[in-house]
Structure formats: C-alpha cells, structure tokens
C-alpha cells in the first residue's frame, strides 16, 4: 500500500500522462504530427514516472528513468517486453521530431505512437491499482 504523499505524487503523474494523451490525440486532428509524437512520448514518460514513484525512484534524466523502468519492470516480467520497445521507439521519434529539422514524422507513425501510449498508460494504471 502506498503512503499518502506517494499516492498523491503517483496520481499527479498519471493525470499529466492522461492530459498528454488527450493533447496527442488533438494534435493529430489538426495534422500537427511532430507535436502529437511529443505528447505521446510524454504520456508514456509520465506513466513510467508514476510507476517508478511507487518504488521510491525519481529519475534525474529520461534515459535514467528508462533504464530503471527496464530493470525494475521489464526484466522482472511485471510488464511485457514489448513495453521496452514502445518506450524506446517513442523516445526516438520524439527526439527526432523535436530536434531534427529534416525529420518528418508520418501520420501512420504518430497514430501508432498514440495507440502505444494508450496501451502503456492503461497497463500502468491497472498495475498501480493493485498496489
């Protein structure tokens, strides 16, 4: 069972993840695909941060959080291995679409990112409810 402060922190991170997911979906409707990729990644990132909070881990960097998530949840078989792929791919697409001015993210790729973010967030929320 999570203590009160931890529960609040987890819920705030999950709320950020949900808001990012809503924004990612809205960005697709106006064809802002790079922005949608960014928000899908951050939905995944905040969901990941929420579950890491439950074990007292606070990432100082994105790569540090990803590494800890893989160690504590993927290698421990809490979440399926393909969640590592979802996280890695979202991070890669977000970085390319944010920083590479010549990179153009395709609508199909962004739709897949959004669907992956939905699956990831849903699984994290379900897992946290069991704690």
Steps between C-alpha positions, in 0.01 A plus 500: 500500500630845409528772761296817453776720356608229258138442394456870425825510304401192299155640423642835390739324262217287362288810447786657303522182292126513427516868399794433269304216341201729439727762348671241277161399364398862443825573315427223250165659417675822396786315324763615751673162488831597662310652791288187529813281510639723775183477711468121448856458626434719801185304580712186510775680692266631772332159534844344535592762761180421691583134532863575586375727778337197663846352560647829617695568181520852360676526165736789446514435123274337244756229429541435874126450538484274197791293629342459844160414349660229288692361797215511753201419282599348165779268616289412804214400262253740660426645156547329164831538317338693215441788744874557476459532122208741542704717733816492288313572175300787652820652641674470162211650300456781751868589486511490121179698454601758762864552405560388139358772276517268199305220665133482410296259707229320301136502602496119521799503734337758726177303512701194605680707765162614635365146514817382674469780754140397573604138558796602716302742716212256545735222612681730743170622648376142539822392668503794741144418607629165628751661735 
